[in-house]
Amino acid sequence: MTNRKQIGQLNVAIELADFINHELLPKIDRDEGQFWEGFEAIIREFSPRNSSLLAEREDLQIKIDNWHREHSDQKHDAAAYKQFLTEIGYLEADQEDFEISTSNVDKEIALQAGPQLVVPVKNARFALNAANARWGSLYDALYGTDAISEDNGAERAGGYNERRGALVIDFAKGFLDESCPLKTGSHKEATGYSVEEGALKVHLGTKTTELSDGSKFKGYRGEKAQPGSVLLLNNDLHIEIQFDKESPIGSTDIAGIKDIMLEAAITTIQDCEDSVAAVDAEDKVEIYRNWLGLINGDLSDTFIKGGSPKTRVLQRDREFSSPIDEKLHLPGRSMLLVRNVGHLMRNGAIKEDNGAEVYEGIMDAVVTSAAAVLDVEDKNLLPNSRTGSVYIVKPKMHGPKEVKFTSDLFEAVEELLGLRRNTLKVGIMDEERRTTLNLKACIKAASERVVFINTGFLDRTGDEIHTSMQAGPMIPKTKMKASSWIAAYEDSNVDVGLSCGLQGRAQIGKGMWAMPDLMAAMVEQKIIHPESGATTAWVPSPTAAVLHAIHYHRVRVFDQQDKIKSRAAANIDEILKIPLLEDPNSLTSGEIQTELDNNAQGILGYVVRWIDQGVGCSKVPDINDIGLMEDRATLRISSQHIANWLHHGICSREQVEATMERMAGVVDKQNEEDPLYKPMTGDFENSVAFQAACDLIYDGLSQPSGYTEPILHARRLEKKATG
């Protein structure tokens, strides 16, 4: 039973009250009484509006379900369907052209194109690793992953492999030739680097050359004749060539290069939402405390590695001498955004006087913004924003009314905290169908504070399935990504963003590469994101950020955006194409079972850690033992897909039950080395995790928008209560 404290008309869990009163408010120098009075007023004003918006979601869904049922005996009429969506207000009228007016945006968001990390802020170690991933070693990223092949004696295992090292160095210097070419010769031939009269000189034996574009030389460390490092800039991203002829690597290099550091994760989303399991005050305080530590600059984490304790802290800024010997300071940390919870969920950390749990998104808006006051008012040890802005990503919004609600909420929080108008910026996740179709109106609703739009394929597909659940059985999940609506959706996001003036003012983002062990494939494929006009895209690790940074050196995104502006805008009729299985009988029994196996194993592999251990994001092995970065978005699509096939008779309940039990055995086997793991097999009835996974499928049709949170939260609370 949670101990609670009455504050005004609010009933607050003691852990949260103590954190706010004794840790947060003293740091930001805000009066306790005024804060809680204002907090309560915000809850009273915005809770009814939040409830009304959720009711509107449900009402529209009922109307869409009924329409599909009424037309179930007819071939789908796209024109009639579109007209129907317009009549019920799901598809809104076209917006007049406009441009956003967001101001005071840091260059990392407005002007730099580069990788973006998303990390569970609940895990201090992960949060610190991500914040420190602004800079990363290209040599390490290449050597330690499959980005460099292990063929022909280039294995990673064992001690340092000189053959592999040579391939790494060859790749890295080839990258230098691509990004910062020399007037003559190659970086591979360089025997030394020096700084002379404000220019970088590259020595090729007895000859000397310079960069083809001398303006790319931005600074150095150490002595001019033999610098410790030189700093280059290409496509607004820095490259640092580090020298040390005494080091193990530098001693083998003719120019003494020991490493090449890349500016990598320009921005990081510290996530309070899909990648965390936060169901009560205890969890929320852990999240808020870590966020406060990140913003203040004093977060640390001590852990055991290699048998000895290691302590991780935030990196300091980096200092160089400019070509004209002025001091040059570069950020040492990723620019941090925070992702709040969406509109759906409530949390018992705070209850109203009627006993109702407070909407978690309202709670997040107030508390995460309050912590960020330290940065806005320069009261922290290490800065985040240099423009005095707070960047809040808002997920799972359905249409412009919900975006307007968020903008109004942020304004109320600004008033509570005494911040100037539009200090709180908003990132709009384009991951729900109604937002995609009305994206221009959504951006308009937050035109003074929007700094981000980002597509989220998995949540978007989950919503696609749930919204059209009654239309018929969906195509296999494995074929969904090749659907025409997906391509139109991804293109439309960029088209709309550019038409609304986001270029040079805000990020246009793309989704996650989910396979952290398959870096060769990522290096080959993920260049499509900057080529699509996206200024950022999500990566699963600091190492992946370094490798993805290569793509932004190869593609100048803002030039790409200029080209995209002239193409025909994506067709909304393509976005409205429902990914239905035209002939259900075309699937073989083997194809059906394979699809069920994949979905069931993915659901169980993720849910068991969520429920039993409170792990909201982790590398979960798929059915082929390939590690995938899983969060609730992947769970949503898998559970909704099985629910859809079950509803339309593609499979039977008995088949699903048998599949779930068999895949539970697979997941148990995959986790047998984890000392904290509790097997599901042997006692399905009493395995809370197994029952939660089944609930997600069998109750999938009744879940609001197909979201997984209500079931997960209830089952996790059950597990925490029983131990």
FILOLO-633344 format. One record per residue (C-alpha): residue in one letter; x, y, z. Coordinates in steps of 0.02 Angstrom, whole numbers, plus 32768, in hexadecimal, padded with zeros to 4 digits. Layout:
aXYZ...
***
This chain:
m800080008000t804A80A67FCCn805A81278057r800881C98023k800382818052q7F7582FD803Di7FAD839C7FE6g7F1A84117FC8q7E9783A77F70l7F1A83317F2Bn7F48828B7F79v7FFF826F7F51a806C81D57F69i80ED82007FEFe817F81D17F7Dl814A82507EFBa811D82D77F79d81C682C67FCEf822382CA7F29i81CA83677EF0n81D083C17F97h828083937FCFe82E383747F2Fl829183CF7E9El824584717EDFp82DC84A77F48k834C84927EAFi82DE84FC7E3Fd82B5857A7EC9r81F8856D7EBDd817E85817F4De813384DD7F85g808585207FA9q807785807F06f80B884EC7EA3w803984717EE6e7FAB84EE7EDAg7FD7850C7E23f7FF084537E02e7F43842E7E47a7EF684B87DDDi7F45846E7D40i7F0283C17D6Br7E5384077D87e7E5584697CE4f7EA183E77C71s7E6183407CB2p7DB083597C6Er7DF683907BC6n7E6782F77BC3s7DD282867BE7s7D6C82D97B5Fl7DF482BC7ADDl7E0082057B0Ca7D4381F67AFDe7D4F82427A4Fr7DCE81BD7A1Ee7D5681357A57d7CC181847A01l7D1C818F795Bq7D5880DC796Bi7CA8809D7989k7C6B80FA78EEi7CF880B27883d7CD9800278C6n7C208011789Ew7C42805177EEh7CB17FBC77C8r7C317F437810e7BA77F9277A8h7C0F7F80770As7C597ED57730d7BFD7E8176A1q7C3B7F017621k7CE07F2275CCh7D3A7FB07624d7D06805775D9a7D9980CD75F4a7D3B816A75BFa7CA58146762Fy7D19811B76BFk7D7881BE76ADq7CD4822076A7f7C9981C77744l7D3A81F277A2t7D2282A8776Fe7C6D82AB77A8i7C95826A7857g7D2782E4786Cy7DAF8260786Al7DF682AB77CBe7DF7836877DEa7DF183F1775Cd7E9084257704q7EF484AC775De7F2A854E770Dd7FE5855C76F3f804B859D7785e80F9859377D0i8123856E7884s816685FE78ECt81C8859B796Fs825A860079B3n82ED85E67A29v8314853A79E5d83C084EF7A00k842784CB7965e842A8411798Bi8370840E7967a835F849778E6l83FF84957881q845E83F2789Ba842B834F784Ag846482B378A4p843682187907q83BE8217799Al83BF81A07A2Dv8324816C7A90v834B81277B3Cp82E880F67BD7v830B81807C54k82DC81077CDFn838480B07CC4a840A812A7CFFr849980CD7CAAf844180C97C01a840A817E7C15l84BE81B57C36n8504814C7BA7a848A819F7B2Fa84AA824F7B6Fn856482307B58a854E81EC7AA8r856482977A59w8614825A7A2Cg864881A97A04s86DD814879C3l86CF8114790Dy875B80967926d86FF804279B7a86578044795Bl86A47FEF78C4y87147F757920g86917F3A799Ct86017F1C7924d85DC7EBF7884a85EF7F627823i869A7F1877F9s86927E6577BBe86E77DDB781Dd87167D7E777Fn87C97D54774Fg88127D5777FCa87BF7DF87839e87677DAD78D0r87337E157966a87517D9079E9g87ED7D8A7A54g886C7E157A67y888F7E9F79EBn88897E5C7939e89007EC078CBr88AA7E82782Dr88037EC3786Bg88557F6278AAa889E7F8277FEl87F17F7177AEv87A97FE9782Fi882F806A780Ed881B80587752f875E80737760a8772810877D4k87F3815F7767g8786813C76D0f86FC8195772Fl8772822A7747d8793822B768Ce86D88230766Cs86AB82B576EBc8747832276F0p87AC82FB7652l885B833D7632k888E83A8759Et8905831D756Cg891B826D75ACs88BF82137636h88B6821376F3k88EF815E76E3e899781A076A6a89AB8226772Dt8A4A821F7792g8A1F82B17803y89AD83457824s89DB83F5785Cv899084A2786Ce89E6852F780Fe89A585E277FEg88F485AF782Ba88ED852177AEl88F7846477C0k898E841B7768v898C8363773Dh8A368316771Cl8A45828D769Ag8AFA825976B1t8B6282E37664k8AC9833C761Ft8A4B83A97679t899483C6764De88F884137699l884083EF76A4s87E284097601d8771847C7665g87DE84D576E4s874585177742k872684677783f87BA847977F9k877284BD789Bg87F284A57924y88788440797Br88BD840B7A23g8972840D7A5Be8A05845079F8k89F1848F7947a8A85842D7905q8A48838B7951p899483A2798Ag894183297A02s88A883337994v885D83957904l87A883C578F4l874C83BF784Dl869983E9781Dn862E839E7794n857383B5777Dd856D840C7827l85B48373787Fh8660837278D1i86EA82F278B8e877F82EB792Di881D829278F3q887F8262798Ef893B8241798Ed89AA81E27A06k8A42818979C2e8A5D81347A6As89B180E27A6Ep8996802E7A35i893880657999g899381087977s8A3C80B3797Ft8A0B804678EAd89CD80D97881i8A46813A7816a89EE81DD7844g89DB81AC78FBi891C81AB78F3k88D7814F798Ad881E816F796Ai879D81D27909m871282187974l866C82457925e85E782BB7962a855C823B796Aa84BD824479D4i849682FB79BCt83F582E87A1Et83B182687A99i8300824A7AD3q82FE821C7B8Bd826281B27B8Dc81DC81AC7C14e8166814D7BA2d817080B37B32s821C80777B68v81FA80797C24a818C80157C99a814980997D0Fv80A8806C7D67d80AD80C27E10a80FC814C7E77e819980E87E98d81B980D77DDEk818C818A7DB5v820081D07E3Ae829081697DF4i826D81B37D49y825B82657D88r82F782587DF4n8361821D7D62w831D82A77CF1l834383287D78g83F482E37D86l840E82EC7CCBi83CF839F7CC3n843483D47D5Ag84CD837C7D16d84F483157DB1l84A4826D7D87s851C81DC7DA1d851181207DA4t858780A17DEEf85887FEF7DAEi85F97F577DA8k86547F387D05g86E17EBB7CF0g86DA7E967DA9s86F97F487DE3p86887FDD7E06k867480617D7Ft8620810A7D94r85D181617D01v85B4821E7CFEl8588829D7C7Aq861182D37C03r865283847C09d865A83F47B70r86EC83E57AF8e876D846E7AE0f87D784947A48s883D85217A00s87F0856B7963p885B858078C6i887C863478FFd88A285F979B0e8802862F7A03k87B285BE7A85l8730854B7A39h86B284F07AA6l864684637A64p85BA840A7AC2g85F383687B11r854383257B27s84AE82FE7ABCm842383817ABAl839E83347B2Bl82E583297B08v826C82D47B7Fr81DB82687B45n8143827A7BB5v80B781FB7BC1g802482107B49h7F70823C7B73l7F2B818F7B9Am7F7481517C3Dr7F5481847CF1n7FCB81647D82g7FA6814C7E3Aa803A81B67E6Fi7FBE82447E7Ek7F0282357E9Ae7E7C82BA7E91d7E0282D77F20n7D8382667EC8g7E0281D77ECDa7E2881DD7E14e7EDD81C17DE4v7F2B82567D8Cy7F52824D7CD3e8009821F7CC7g802A82927C34i7FF383297C9Cm806282F07D2Bd80F782DB7CB5a80DE83867C67v80E683DC7D10v817383797D61t81EA83637CCEs81D5841B7CA2a81F5844E7D56a829983EF7D56a82CA84467CB4v82BA84F17D0Al836D84D17D45d83A684DA7C90v833685697C5Ae837385D47CEBd842B859E7CE2k842785507D8En847084AA7D58l852284697D58l8524843B7CA0p84B684917C1Dn843F843C7BA6s83E684BF7B3Er8447855D7B16t83A985B67ADDg8344859D7B7Cs82CC851E7B32v8285847B7B75y826483F27AF5i81D3837D7B1Bv81A482F27AA3k80EB82C87AACp80B8821C7A6Dk801681CB7A36m7FB082677A13h7F18824F79A4g7EF982E8793Ap7F0783A5794Fk7E9283B879E5e7F07834D7A4Bv7F9E83B07A12k7F4284517A41f7F1F84057AECt7FD883E47B02s800784937ACEd7F8884DD7B48l7FC8846B7BD2f807A84A37BB2e804485597BBCa7FF285387C64v809184E47CA2e80F785797C68e808685EB7CCEl8097857A7D66l8154857A7D5Dg816986307D2Bl81B586087C81r81A586737BE6r812286407B66n815885B37AF3t81EB857F7B5El81A284D07B58k81B6848E7AA8v815783F87A66g818B836679F9i80F7831779A0m8102825B7985d80A9823478E3e807D81837917e7FBF81807917r7F53817A787Br7EE9821378A3t7F87827A78BEt7FD382407819l7F38826F77B8n7F2C8319780El7FE4833C782Ak7FE183EC77E4a7F55841C785Bc7FB483C978EAi804E843178C6k7FE284CD78B8a7F9B84AA7966a804A84BA79AFs8097852D792De80EE859B79B0r8141850C7A0Ev815684767999v820B843C7984f81F6838A7947i818B831578E2n81BA825F78D7t816E81C67887g815C812A78F1f813A80957880l810F80167907d8092807C796Dr804C80C078CAt8031800F788Ag7FE37FDB792Fd7F67806A791Ee7F4A803F7867i7F177F8E7898h7EAB7FC1792Bt7E53804F78CFs7E247FDA7841m7E0D7F3F78ACq7D5D7F1F786Aa7D8C7F3A77B4g7DD57E8C77A3p7E737E2777BFm7F187E8377A6i7FAB7E4E773Dp80377DF5779Bk809B7E69780At81377E3777ACk80EE7E84770Dm80A97F20775Fk81477F88774Aa813C7F75768Ds80887FB57689s8063804C761Ew801480A876B0i80B7809E7712a811C80F07687a809881777672y80948195772Ee815181A7773Ad8157821C76A3s80C2828276DEn811482A57785v81A982F6772Ed813D834F76ADv80CC839B7731g815D83C877A2l81B784257717s8117847C76DEc80FE84BD778Fg81AB850A7798l8202848C7809q82A2849577A2g832584EF7809r82AE8500789Ca8280845078D4q82AB839978C1i825883257845g827D82777885k827181C07855g8266812278BBm82D480A37910w8351802578CDa831D7F9A7942m83AF7F1F792Ap84447F5D7990d84B17EC87961l84987EDC78A5m84FD7F777885a853A7F4777D7a84877F41779Cm84647FE777F2v84F8803B779Ee84B87FF976F8q84008021770Dk83E280B17785i84258134770Di8372813576CBh834181A1775Fp83AC823A7737e8385821B767Fs82CC822776ACg82E682D876EBa82E882AA77A4t83608311780Dt83688288788Fa834281D078A6w8341815D793Cv83CD80E47966p83D4805F79EFs847F80827A3Cp850F80FE7A46t8572808C79D2a84E580907952a84E1814E7961v85988157792Cl857A80E87895h84D9813F7864a853581E6786Bi859481AD77D0h84F281BC776Ey84E082747799h858F82937758r855E824076B5v84B7829976A3r849F835276BFv83EE834A7700f83BF840076E8d83EF83F67630q838983577624q82F583B27670d8302843A75ECk82F383B47566i825F836175BDk81FE840475C3s81E683FC7508r819A834C7503a80E183287505a809F831875B5a8073826B75F3n7FC1823875C8i7F4B822C765Cd7EE981A675FFe7F8381377609i7F8E815476C5l7ED7812176D4k7EF38079767Fi7ECE7FF67703p7F4F7F6876FFl7ECB7EE076EEl7EED7E2E76BDe7E917E257618d7E7F7D697619p7E887D1A76C6n7E917C707674s7F367CA07621l7F957C7F76C2t7FD37BCF76DEs7FC37B807789g80807B8A7797e80817C447771i7FFB7C6277F4q80587C007878t80FD7C567850e80AB7D007865l805C7CCA790Ad81017C847949n815D7D257923n80DA7D937973a80C07D267A0Cq81797D127A30g81947DCE7A20i81037DF47A94l813A7D797B19g81F37DA67B0Fy81CB7E5C7B33v813A7E497BADv81927DD07C22r821A7E4F7C48w819D7EDD7C55i812D7E847CD3d81AC7E227D38q82407E997D3Bg81F87F437D0Ev82677F507C74g82147FBF7BF2c82967FB57B69s831A7F347B48k836C7ECD7AC3v82F57E3C7AB0p83267DA77A43d82A97D8479B9i82767CD67982n83197CC97920d837F7D0679B6i83A17DAF7964g83A17E3579EBl831C7EB979D0m83067F5A7A32e82547F467A6Ed81DD7FBE7AC0r81207FCE7ACCa811080027A16t814A7F5979D6l80D87F067A54r80427F6A7A17i80517F337962s80717E7B798Bs7FE07E6B7A04q7F677ECA7994h7F997E6078FFi7F727DBB7955a7ED17E06799An7E9F7E3878E9w7EC17D8C78A0l7E667D397931h7DD07DAC791Bh7DC27D857861g7DDF7CCB786Ei7E8B7CC0781Ec7EBC7C5D78B8s7E5E7C117949r7E687C347A02e7EA87B847A1Eq7F337BA179A0v7F657C4479F3e7F637BF47A9Fa7FD17B657A65t80477BE07A0Fm80557C4C7AAAe807F7BB87B19r80FF7B747A9Em81517C1F7A87a81567C367B43g81CB7BA17B44v82377BF47AC0v82407C957B25d82677C357BC5k82F77BE07B6Bq83387C867B27n833C7CCE7BD8e837E7C397C39e84247C917C5Cd83CB7D237CB2p83CD7D047D6Fl83397D7A7D86y82CD7D237D05k82337CC07D3Ap81FB7C3C7CBBm814A7C437C7At813C7B8C7C4Cg81057B127CD0d80867B877D1Ef80327BF17C98e7F9E7C127D08n80067C697D8Ds80837CBF7D1Bv804B7D747D20a80B97D9A7C8Af806E7D0F7C21q7FBE7D427C4Ea7FE77DF87C23a80257DC37B77c7F847D607B5Ad7F1A7DF37B94l7F6C7E627B11i7F2D7DED7A89y7E857DB07AC8d7E517E5B7B07g7EA77EB57A77l7E067EEF7A24s7DC97F487AC0q7E6D7FA37AE7p7E64805F7AC4s7EB8807B7A1Bg7F097FD17A33y7F7F80157AB8t7FD87F9B7B29e7FEE800A7BC1p7F4A7FE87C1Di7F6A7F2D7C24l80247F3B7C44h800E7FB87CD1a7F867F507D26r7FEB7EB07D1Br808D7F037D52l80367F4B7DEBe7FF37E9D7E0Ek80A27E557E01k80ED7EDC7E70a80667EBD7EF2t80847E027EF7g81427E077EE6
***
